[in-house]
């Protein structure tokens, strides 16, 4: 393959000047990286080279992926594992966090009377997966309500209080999606382990946004999307299983190498495009070229600036800023409980009239706007967001 040109940290000015490193529209202000991510040009180039290699000799390419032919995905797992403090044999590649969650849910033998603990800040697809598994097995979901505003102590106390003797499995976010809150997951893991409750952490937003040491967290399973904050192609995620959890864990698709067990049984699941997974090291290289500490400092500064700008127009933060490393959610001013169509209207009008992309949703009648900091965002972008919100007359606004 031809060499892929990666940026050098000292050559990249973070902010709008970095935008050409991505294919994002130059006339847009993109403040919603957390939803779908954005793949840098260099990573797309690396993936295309892999695709070219695959199509030049499909048989040879696929044989490299199969576990009994060298298993090049194990090299990818080792590279990523070094970044998150885990060995390659504890890591499997999956398509996304939801797929990883469903694989674990389907692997466990729930029965009538068992309880699965989640919160009302859970990602919708994950909540639906839990509900479906409960219907199949007779188990029931225990939904912990986390009111807004909140803080780390309240989250811990409410989750622990709900972890009763019938709870057989807890599925909790590390960083919530709609509300952008970092849960005190290490503290929670210690208490759940003391009670003998297996824990899976949905870390969809974690890798690349915060430092990670997966074994140190203390969860039995951990899944994280690489396509968000680590810049990998879409359809790329990492599933960690501890030594005790690995023998229990099976892929959603039973394929040729199911008998090899975790993680090898996940590597080859038939004919698919494996290049997104194989391009993950290029994404990690891009991330490291920007400089993790430098990037995180840039994002933290943006969160502080954006928070001040939104508070100046009457928006209210839902938690302390210490719980928001690179994205933060605010309740917009409103005079009545918000409906989903109100949130959709905020998104539509901000893009169509201002060319600003954000995430907006509702939580308990509150109209929540979430903004994301990123390498290609600068303070002026967040000032523009606040000014645009202040000019508009939203359906639920005072």
MARLO-706190 format. One line per 10 residues: their letters; for each residue x, y, z of N, C-alpha, C. Coordinates in steps of 0.001 Angstrom, whole numbers. Each point is the difference from the previous one (the first is absolute). Example, Ala and Ser with C-alpha at 12.3 -4.5 7.8 and 13.67 -1.06 7.14 Angstrom:
BEGIN
AS	13190 -5690 7800 -890 1190 0 900 1200 0 | -350 1050 -720 820 1190 60 -770 1090 730
This chain:
BEGIN
XXXXXXXXXX	842 -1197 0 -842 1197 0 876 1246 0 | -541 1056 -557 692 1280 48 -42 556 1410 | 990 814 332 34 611 1327 -1160 986 141 | -631 -15 1179 -1074 945 309 615 1175 735 | -272 1191 -477 586 1192 601 -820 425 1212 | 594 -140 1177 -639 404 1239 498 1399 380 | -862 803 631 451 1326 447 1004 -133 1139 | 826 991 152 901 82 1139 -547 1030 969 | 39 -353 1290 -635 842 1009 436 1454 -98 | 1312 216 -185 494 1368 -18 -426 760 -1249
XXXXXXXXXX	-517 -731 -1004 -413 641 -1245 -1499 286 -38 | -747 -468 998 -1454 146 3 -406 1079 990 | -692 1004 -501 -616 1006 862 -1422 -446 282 | -300 -266 1246 -1338 -461 346 -1007 1133 -162 | -1228 -355 -346 -1032 981 -294 -417 -104 -1458 | -622 1038 -526 -477 -31 -1385 1125 -280 -986 | 1221 374 338 1132 -239 -894 236 -1496 -222 | -476 -835 932 173 -1448 -136 -1104 -644 -829 | -1048 726 -331 -1152 -571 -692 361 -699 -1311 | 953 504 -800 340 -700 -1251 559 -1406 187
XXXXXXXXXX	380 -358 1223 429 -1374 246 -1160 -973 -82 | -1213 513 35 -1217 -795 -151 -699 394 -1306 | -1024 -747 -369 -774 313 -1200 -1255 808 320 | -112 491 1206 -1168 762 420 -177 1259 -844 | -1249 365 -230 -304 1197 -797 650 1233 621 | 731 764 -788 674 1170 567 -952 1104 430 | -1249 -21 -494 -956 1035 389 -798 -388 1242 | 293 -1164 587 -749 -455 1164 779 160 1287 | -746 147 1098 576 -20 1339 -488 -1288 648 | 898 -959 152 -388 -1341 425 304 -188 1488
XXXXXXXXXX	-1075 9 783 109 -103 1461 -687 -1257 505 | -7 -1052 -837 -678 -1238 372 864 -1208 -319 | 1293 110 234 901 -1105 -300 -399 -1273 743 | -595 141 1163 -326 -1157 819 -1011 -946 -599 | -847 464 -908 -1024 -892 -549 586 -1015 -972 | 699 466 -1011 454 -903 -1060 1499 92 -264 | 678 915 654 1409 188 -264 212 646 -1364 | 1253 90 -395 387 478 -1318 1368 -583 -284 | 144 -650 -1141 1229 -724 -310 981 927 -711 | 1212 157 512 990 843 -669 370 -545 -1375
XXXXXXXXXX	435 899 -854 387 -394 -1351 1088 -1076 16 | 985 129 873 1102 -961 45 -500 -1398 351 | -987 -90 879 -546 -1299 387 -834 -585 -1138 | -759 844 -678 -752 -472 -1171 952 -515 -1077 | 1130 667 -168 994 -449 -968 547 -1373 387 | 286 -179 1288 496 -1292 466 -1029 -1099 -231 | -1267 296 273 -1047 -991 -219 -151 -315 -1480 | 90 1003 -870 -137 -251 -1425 1132 -879 -514 | 1195 197 513 1113 -855 -399 -251 -1447 419 | -580 -179 1171 -355 -1342 443 -1069 -606 -906
XXXXXXXXXX	-969 800 -392 -1032 -494 -917 591 -375 -1352 | 921 801 -478 653 -324 -1266 726 -1334 106 | 695 -202 1116 708 -1258 218 -975 -1169 42 | -1141 204 652 -1011 -1049 93 -515 -387 -1382 | -252 981 -847 -573 -286 -1307 1031 -525 -999 | 1279 257 231 1036 -555 -876 81 -1517 128 | -240 -517 1218 70 -1450 225 -901 -334 1181 | -1326 -70 -224 -938 -201 1119 306 -1233 846 | 369 -1115 -636 251 -1211 772 1166 189 965 | 1087 545 -512 1176 195 840 -297 966 1145
XXXXXXXXXX	-770 1036 -299 -321 996 1030 -828 -630 1115 | -1042 -754 -381 -878 -605 999 746 -1038 825 | 902 -752 -626 765 -998 745 840 654 1094 | 448 1241 -228 759 700 1035 -858 331 1217 | -1301 196 -232 -911 347 1091 -370 -1222 828 | -133 -1143 -655 -452 -1199 701 982 -387 1107 | -520 -372 1165 868 -276 1148 1037 -1090 -228 | -300 -996 -877 960 -1084 -206 1012 311 -1093 | -42 1223 -519 937 398 -1045 863 1186 448 | 240 116 1262 842 1078 515 -780 1058 739
XXXXXXXXXX	-1244 238 -430 -885 887 738 514 1411 176 | 53 774 -1103 563 1348 98 -811 917 914 | -1246 -373 290 -778 813 940 583 -79 1412 | 718 -1057 295 646 -100 1319 1100 1051 136 | 658 341 -1123 997 1065 44 -662 1351 248 | -1170 201 -604 -757 1220 254 -394 71 1469 | -486 -1122 540 -409 -32 1406 1186 293 917 | 1179 -502 -356 1181 263 828 375 1469 -28 | -111 617 -1170 324 1428 -122 -965 850 824 | -1280 -296 -107 -1002 742 760 87 -321 1485
XXXXXXXXXX	308 -1263 304 108 -402 1392 1082 764 737 | 1102 269 -683 1065 778 634 -475 1397 360 | -973 509 -741 -521 1337 248 -973 23 1181 | -669 -1128 261 -1000 -34 1072 398 -935 1131 | 1258 -406 41 509 -774 1117 -462 -1435 71 | -400 -566 -1147 -549 -1355 6 748 -887 -992 | 78 -1284 294 624 -944 -908 -889 -312 -1181 | 607 -397 -1104 -762 -285 -1219 -1017 -1110 217 | 309 -980 841 -914 -1120 204 -1227 371 819 | -40 1233 502 -1198 456 727 -851 938 -851
XXXXXXXXXX	367 166 -1284 -668 974 -854 -499 -636 -1291 | -1263 277 -334 -578 -425 -1276 -462 1227 -767 | 38 -97 -1322 -514 1072 -842 -1484 -256 -268 | -816 1044 181 -1427 -63 -314 -361 1234 -826 | -1223 15 -553 -395 1076 -893 -275 1308 726 | -571 -75 1182 -320 1202 767 -325 -414 1427 | -179 992 851 -260 -298 1410 -1278 -806 181 | -1028 304 -780 -1267 -718 127 176 -1477 -325 | 810 -312 -1027 262 -1403 -339 716 -704 1139 | 957 688 616 699 -591 1125 -919 -263 1175
XXXXXXXXXX	-871 953 283 -977 -172 1082 -902 -1195 -280 | -495 -93 -1226 -912 -1094 -327 696 -1349 53 | 1267 -48 -407 736 -1263 86 71 -477 1439 | 288 898 919 97 -378 1412 -1374 -356 558 | -1009 805 -296 -1358 -310 475 -440 -1388 -456 | 263 -324 -1261 -414 -1293 -538 826 -1152 542 | 1175 299 533 873 -1053 529 -393 -448 1402 | -764 820 703 -295 -279 1404 -1359 -673 163 | -104 -1009 857 -1238 -786 146 -965 604 1019 | -612 1113 -345 -980 587 906 -1233 -892 85
XXXXXXXXXX	-718 133 1110 -1236 -759 158 -1039 847 728 | -1193 -534 72 -1113 718 622 359 409 1429 | -228 1289 312 290 519 1322 1325 716 106 | 902 -234 -956 1265 732 -5 -231 1459 -363 | 895 851 441 -88 1420 -322 1279 467 -687 | -182 884 -995 1105 651 -698 -70 1481 326 | 1057 529 562 6 1386 466 565 932 -1076 | -763 1035 -342 433 1049 -918 -447 1339 584 | 292 1103 -702 -498 1308 433 -851 625 -1094 | -681 1075 355 -829 684 -995 822 932 -887
XXXXXXXXXX	1327 -42 132 877 740 -905 622 -924 -1045 | -457 -1256 -28 547 -988 -923 -285 389 -1455 | 922 -338 -875 -207 182 -1436 -1214 -813 -425 | -856 574 -843 -1292 -602 -302 125 -1416 -562 | 924 -224 -939 146 -1326 -595 422 -1026 1040 | 808 402 950 425 -897 1070 -1175 -320 914 | -772 1017 334 -1202 -241 817 -936 -985 -699 | -194 166 -1292 -875 -906 -749 558 -1412 -22 | 1325 -131 -83 622 -1325 29 -246 -687 1341 | 87 758 1085 -273 -555 1325 -1460 -435 95
XXXXXXXXXX	-900 840 -472 -1419 -345 59 -306 -1252 -817 | 646 -130 -1165 -220 -1182 -832 507 -1262 703 | 1158 89 635 534 -1156 705 -879 -369 1184 | -568 988 649 -921 -280 1106 -1245 -732 -498 | -520 410 -1146 -1175 -693 -556 335 -1449 -338 | 1206 -242 -473 390 -1353 -383 170 -921 1204 | 440 555 1120 416 -840 1126 -896 84 1226 | -881 985 57 -807 197 1194 660 862 1050 | 1184 486 -290 650 942 911 -695 1351 -87 | 359 919 871 -590 1331 -34 1082 1059 137
XXXXXXXXXX	-243 1129 -617 944 1111 70 -310 864 1206 | 1021 321 763 -96 968 1092 636 1285 -504 | -808 1029 -189 473 1256 -579 224 1011 1126 | 1234 366 221 340 974 1032 -194 1395 -572 | -816 786 660 -235 1366 -462 1082 921 554 | 682 689 -912 1008 983 376 -570 1373 -338 | -500 738 976 -635 1291 -300 1027 1049 -404 | -493 1027 -656 847 1130 -399 -417 1249 760 | 964 792 472 1451 -226 -58 424 -1108 942 | 1264 -423 -156 505 -1101 816 1491 197 238
XXXXXXXXXX	588 -927 765 1445 3 203 456 -1441 205 | 1304 -215 108 552 -1350 72 -483 -754 1229 | -89 677 1137 -436 -684 1220 -1438 -475 -124 | -864 831 -556 -1392 -399 -153 -139 -1187 -946 | 762 3 -1091 -34 -1120 -941 428 -1279 703 | 1097 64 724 496 -1175 723 -1046 -512 987 | -540 889 795 -939 -408 1046 -1260 -625 -581 | -537 571 -1071 -1228 -541 -583 222 -1374 -635 | 1132 -168 -674 273 -1295 -632 234 -1073 1054 | 778 301 1001 281 -979 1052 -1269 -360 760
XXXXXXXXXX	-856 989 245 -1248 -272 720 -913 -951 -777 | 99 30 -1334 -862 -848 -833 590 -1390 -230 | 1246 -217 416 682 -1270 -269 -365 -1028 1059 | -1240 -489 -75 -507 -945 982 399 -1436 -290 | -489 -942 831 421 -1410 -102 -459 -702 -1266 | -1013 534 -700 -467 -643 -1232 727 503 -1240 | 846 1006 148 728 532 -1155 1096 -986 -387 | -91 -507 -1212 973 -977 -501 1012 605 -960 | -241 1275 -409 864 614 -1010 -272 1499 20 | 1062 781 -26 -138 1455 -89 656 466 -1288
XXXXXXXXXX	-698 867 -715 490 567 -1256 -41 1519 142 | 1166 613 112 76 1419 326 922 724 -963 | -305 1263 -231 840 834 -846 1249 453 743 | 1063 195 -751 1157 723 529 -207 1491 -239 | -327 348 -1255 -400 1365 -348 -1335 -101 -711 | -1030 583 558 -1329 -132 -581 -77 721 -1335 | -898 -475 -852 -108 584 -1338 -831 1280 -18 | -1288 -44 366 -801 1230 -128 386 1085 998 | 474 -421 1182 257 971 1060 1486 296 218 | 892 -743 -666 1439 289 12 589 64 1412
XXXXXXXXXX	-357 -965 836 477 -36 1384 991 -1142 190 | 1117 271 645 931 -1053 383 -469 -594 1325 | -408 -1266 -42 -421 -681 1227 1237 -380 820 | -134 -48 1330 1110 -456 865 118 -1518 -65 | 379 -495 -1168 -151 -1423 -287 931 -871 828 | 1201 495 339 907 -805 810 -575 -230 1394 | -566 1050 606 -625 -137 1324 -1169 -973 -65 | -805 128 -1038 -1158 -887 -145 450 -1440 -178 | 1055 -210 -806 488 -1355 -261 441 -691 1289 | 668 730 874 450 -577 1275 -1185 -492 812
XXXXXXXXXX	-1044 812 78 -1156 -370 810 -779 -1149 -619 | -162 12 -1331 -723 -1102 -639 772 -1309 129 | 1311 70 -114 800 -1212 156 -142 -544 1433 | -52 881 978 -181 -428 1393 -1307 -747 170 | -1006 373 -790 -1314 -644 80 -130 -1175 -961 | 1049 -301 -758 -45 -1132 -915 -819 234 -1251 | -129 1269 -417 -802 333 -1181 927 257 -1185 | -80 -807 -1069 825 254 -1183 -339 1351 -617 | 1025 689 -490 -174 1348 -548 535 76 -1420 | -828 533 -887 451 383 -1333 -74 1509 -109
XXXXXXXXXX	1065 618 -510 42 1445 -176 -113 321 -1477 | -968 854 -323 -140 535 -1349 859 1259 -70 | 1191 -156 -552 924 1120 -133 44 527 -1418 | -1160 88 -638 -52 410 -1411 753 1294 -251 | -51 926 954 610 1321 -180 1366 124 670 | 545 -1079 512 1146 135 892 1347 44 -714 | 313 -1007 -815 1340 -78 -554 282 1215 -886 | 1064 689 295 344 1214 -722 -484 1267 680 | -1044 -116 825 -494 1178 724 636 103 1388 | 282 -1155 608 629 -22 1317 1064 -1102 14
XXXXXXXXXX	981 91 882 965 -1103 124 -713 -1259 493 | 429 -1168 -500 -640 -1255 379 1036 -1036 421 | -301 -685 1095 701 -1207 402 -1101 -1008 316 | -348 -828 -973 -1197 -833 125 42 -962 1178 | 1080 -752 228 -9 -894 1170 -155 746 1311 | 547 1210 92 -49 759 1252 -1413 464 334 | -855 102 -989 -1379 445 255 -738 -1018 853 | 289 -1265 -205 -608 -1031 834 -1281 -582 -545 | -331 282 -1255 -1204 -551 -611 290 -1391 -562 | -1055 -800 -128 145 -1313 -631 80 130 -1511
XXXXXXXXXX	-777 936 -556 31 292 -1424 40 1513 -194 | 625 405 -1080 55 1424 -351 -16 76 -1519 | -852 851 -555 -48 179 -1450 138 1482 -315 | 766 315 -1038 227 1407 -353 91 157 -1509 | -626 1039 -514 14 281 -1434 1298 700 -397 | 669 -522 -1009 1214 631 -496 -312 1091 -1026 | -1211 -10 -545 -323 936 -1089 -400 1388 504 | -119 173 1295 -357 1310 528 1261 801 307 | 514 -120 1204 1071 884 466 1396 -493 -366 | 103 -1195 -604 1309 -494 -436 152 75 -1520
XXXXXXXXXX	-1025 484 -715 103 329 -1434 49 -1205 -931 | -390 -1181 452 16 -1171 -870 -1188 30 -962 | 35 -815 -1061 -1146 -78 -906 -1250 -510 712 | -1150 290 -585 -1268 -470 563 2 -1529 74 | -693 -520 996 -86 -1445 164 1205 -602 680 | 599 737 960 1220 -451 653 -126 220 1503 | 14 -1082 764 -92 99 1449 799 -1125 633 | 230 138 1292 855 -918 746 -781 -537 1187 | -22 -1329 148 -665 -649 1129 1046 -672 880 | 65 433 1250 909 -582 995 -776 -960 889
XXXXXXXXXX	619 -1134 312 -563 -932 977 1097 -393 977 | -299 54 1275 967 -397 1025 243 -1508 -81 | 1004 -459 735 324 -1421 -40 -1163 -889 382 | -786 426 980 -1146 -801 411 -1174 87 -952 | -128 1127 -696 -1133 206 -899 234 -563 -1395 | 1246 -83 -428 305 -419 -1369 -611 -1355 -373 | 97 -1044 842 -572 -1298 -399 -1514 13 -156 | -659 1017 541 -1460 100 -89 -464 737 -1248 | 917 599 -750 -339 1006 -996 78 -558 -1409 | -1122 123 -737 -102 -551 -1346 -473 1077 -973
XXXXXXXXXX	434 -79 -1258 -423 1000 -988 -1467 -158 -370 | -561 1048 -558 -1397 -48 -439 -196 -1001 -1121 | 1018 -131 -862 -66 -918 -1136 886 -1203 277 | -558 -1195 -65 786 -1214 145 615 -330 -1350 | 1320 97 -72 673 -221 -1269 1035 -1115 141 | 888 -102 -991 883 -1155 -114 870 -241 1223 | 401 1058 697 989 -152 1058 -605 209 1387 | -1291 -275 126 -673 158 1291 650 -854 1074 | 513 -1139 -389 592 -910 970 1269 511 645 | 593 1053 -577 1233 549 572 -264 868 1223
XXXXXXXXXX	-1247 390 200 -332 819 1166 468 1435 -132 | -289 781 1038 348 1425 14 1516 155 84 | 580 941 -773 -608 934 -945 10 -484 -1448 | 678 -1165 -258 205 -427 -1386 -1308 -286 -722 | -1021 -430 740 -1284 -302 -633 -664 1240 -572 | 440 1199 434 -547 1249 -506 714 478 -1269 | 1208 -525 -261 842 585 -1043 -552 -224 -1405 | -461 -1209 -254 -469 -313 -1354 -1460 -440 76 | -890 812 -559 -1435 -311 57 -573 -18 -1414 | 759 -562 -942 -465 -103 -1371 470 1161 -854
XXXXXXXXXX	-593 97 -1179 420 1003 -973 -484 1385 415 | 924 870 298 -306 1372 350 1232 841 -317 | -156 1302 81 1117 902 -230 730 204 1326 | 1157 -632 138 778 75 1237 915 1221 48 | -35 818 -1035 997 1073 -82 -202 1084 1048 | -1212 193 486 -199 1004 1055 779 -401 1251 | -103 -1281 376 751 -487 1154 1499 101 -246 | 426 -370 -1195 1432 -16 -305 574 1406 -119 | -863 988 -252 458 1388 -65 40 667 1371 | -456 -693 1028 -10 594 1343 1386 431 467
XXXXXXXXXX	1075 -750 -273 1325 495 396 371 1320 -669 | -449 218 -1236 253 1290 -658 -727 1118 729 | -1219 -285 489 -738 996 774 725 313 1302 | 496 -1028 657 760 206 1232 1264 816 -279 | 651 -276 -1119 1191 755 -372 -336 1471 -230 | -1134 258 -645 -435 1382 -224 -248 693 1334 | -732 -680 888 -290 547 1319 1292 333 745 | 938 -923 -25 1252 223 714 847 1068 -663 | -139 156 -1322 729 1066 -683 -480 1375 447 | -1298 114 292 -516 1274 514 527 280 1410
XXXXXXXXXX	278 -1061 749 460 146 1376 -1160 -59 962 | -132 -1107 728 -1156 -195 866 -143 1110 1035 | 1068 290 722 -91 1005 1057 -325 1372 -587 | 625 313 -1123 -267 1281 -668 -1450 80 -460 | -514 -1085 -583 -1379 -26 -475 -976 112 1160 | 245 -748 1078 -909 50 1143 -7 1383 654 | 1149 651 42 45 1359 552 -792 965 -881 | 123 -162 -1311 -758 829 -942 -1498 -210 199 | -419 -1240 122 -1425 -300 158 -528 514 1336 | 789 -133 1056 -427 503 1305 -192 1513 -36
XXXXXXXXXX	901 704 -686 -130 1452 -123 -1263 365 -769 | -304 -765 -1033 -1208 256 -786 -1259 -241 836 | 8 -1052 806 -1160 -271 857 -211 1150 975 | 1080 524 566 -133 1138 915 -567 1221 -736 | 522 274 -1178 -467 1166 -763 -1463 -181 -413 | -326 -1173 -534 -1373 -246 -423 -978 48 1155 | 440 -478 1162 -868 29 1178 -315 1433 405 | 1016 832 21 -220 1406 359 -911 685 -1006 | 192 -311 -1286 -824 624 -1038 -1461 -406 138 | -263 -1274 255 -1384 -459 116 -649 482 1293
XXXXXXXXXX	752 20 1082 -567 503 1245 -359 1481 -114 | 725 728 -834 -285 1437 -160 -1348 255 -658 | -558 -995 -696 -1319 181 -639 -1101 -725 779 | 323 -480 1200 -1013 -604 853 -77 -1505 -42 | 878 -672 -762 27 -1462 8 609 -486 1318 | -482 -1146 489 438 -503 1303 757 -1324 -159 | 1207 -92 553 726 -1274 -54 -695 -1038 868 | 134 -1267 -382 -706 -1050 736 888 -688 1031 | 1285 341 14 930 -615 948 1255 854 59 | 849 -221 1007 1245 767 76 859 -193 -1247
XXXXXXXXXX	766 1011 -335 842 -59 -1198 1060 -1090 122 | 338 -421 1196 965 -1082 189 -494 -1316 -576 | -1302 -134 -260 -575 -1212 -562 -122 78 -1506 | 617 1007 -634 -156 217 -1433 1353 245 -653 | 747 -1049 -358 1336 213 -571 6 657 -1369 | -817 -467 -953 51 562 -1354 -1371 248 -605 | -1051 -233 759 -1345 367 -445 -834 283 1234 | -986 882 -157 -801 392 1155 -1426 295 -442 | -962 -333 861 -1415 214 -300 -570 1100 894 | -904 781 -575 -664 1102 692 -1505 -84 -225
XXXXXXXXXX	-752 440 1001 -1444 167 -149 -244 1390 -573 | -662 57 -1145 -313 1289 -597 -1177 645 721 | -83 1319 6 -1134 680 644 -1320 -454 -631 | -988 -302 839 -1293 -466 -507 -1092 317 1014 | -1241 43 -495 -1137 316 852 -969 -1161 133 | 250 -1072 -693 -848 -1191 71 881 -1215 -215 | -473 -1186 400 778 -1210 -276 255 -147 -1500 | 1220 -360 -333 385 -104 -1408 -442 -1337 -589 | -316 40 -1280 -339 -1191 -769 1137 -303 -967 | 18 -1237 -523 1066 -373 -934 -2 905 -1224
XXXXXXXXXX	-1182 458 -424 -27 870 -1178 663 1352 284 | -10 430 1256 720 1223 351 1498 -188 -204 | 517 -1152 446 1425 -277 -167 361 -90 -1476 | -841 -661 -787 257 -111 -1442 -1 1377 -659 | -845 886 475 -73 1344 -565 1269 794 301 | 552 -174 1198 1252 676 335 1103 -454 -953 | 116 -1306 -199 1036 -538 -888 -196 520 -1421 | -1240 -69 -483 -272 398 -1389 320 1463 -236 | -478 860 877 168 1428 -238 1442 453 175 | 694 -600 969 1404 376 163 805 -357 -1247
XXXXXXXXXX	-303 -1154 -601 748 -365 -1199 -457 802 -1224 | -1291 46 -237 -505 640 -1218 223 1506 -6 | -99 629 1159 114 1459 45 1384 488 430 | 749 -839 716 1276 460 543 1184 -868 -418 | -280 -1161 -604 1033 -977 -350 798 -449 1242 | -743 -199 1093 589 -513 1237 -645 -1352 294 | 804 -1023 193 -502 -1338 288 201 -315 1475 | -1095 -309 694 57 -389 1405 -882 -1218 218 | 18 -504 1200 -906 -1047 435 -988 615 971 | -1283 -240 -214 -1023 495 918 -1026 -1099 201
XXXXXXXXXX	-395 -202 1251 -969 -1035 320 -795 444 1215 | -852 -872 504 -753 310 1218 310 -1047 1056 | -74 424 1256 202 -903 1141 -914 480 1112 | -1033 -781 288 -928 375 1057 -657 1350 -231 | -315 320 -1237 -643 1275 -321 954 1155 -189 | 1285 -218 247 1005 1050 -192 529 -59 -1433 | 204 1160 -577 560 107 -1344 1519 88 145 | 699 -1096 -362 1436 -114 221 774 241 -1282 | 906 941 42 919 227 -1109 1385 -446 435 | 623 -841 -829 1345 -495 284 960 517 -1062
XXXXXXXXXX	1094 608 431 1034 392 -951 1255 -810 259 | 787 -202 -1049 1234 -773 91 1187 858 -386 | 1049 -76 775 1282 587 -374 750 -1019 -853 | 894 503 -851 782 -899 -843 1189 756 -559 | 923 -704 -614 1216 622 -516 -297 1099 -996 | -1070 -142 -777 -326 957 -1068 -966 1093 461 | -279 66 1296 -897 1010 569 836 1060 710 | -469 1250 -31 664 1061 743 -1035 794 782 | 476 862 880 -883 727 909 -1049 806 -747 | 376 600 -1120 -946 826 -761 -1203 -813 -471
XXXXXXXXXX	187 -1294 -251 -1112 -849 -418 -1056 -100 1097 | 448 -94 1239 -927 -118 1119 -647 1338 333 | 715 1073 -233 -617 1324 125 -1116 148 -1018 | 238 -451 -1225 -1018 56 -1053 -1222 -812 392 | 213 -1156 618 -1121 -824 437 -867 759 1000 | 606 592 1004 -763 736 1009 -743 1176 -629 | 655 710 -889 -640 1143 -653 -1181 -450 -854 | 157 -1116 -705 -1093 -512 -827 -1184 -425 852 | 258 -668 1110 -1074 -401 894 -715 1218 578 | 752 1023 320 -593 1204 586 -885 736 -1003
XXXXXXXX	360 -52 -1277 -795 685 -1033 -1306 -712 -293 | -3 -1306 143 -1153 -791 -407 -1091 8 1067 | -1205 -244 -429 -1132 -170 913 -439 -1457 -68 | 526 -813 910 -281 -1424 -45 -1400 -294 527 | -585 -1129 -404 -1370 -317 407 -216 -32 1491 | 1026 -435 756 -189 -113 1455 752 1077 756 | 427 1039 -720 834 1008 645 -869 1121 638 | 537 593 1048 -681 1119 637 -24 1193 -942
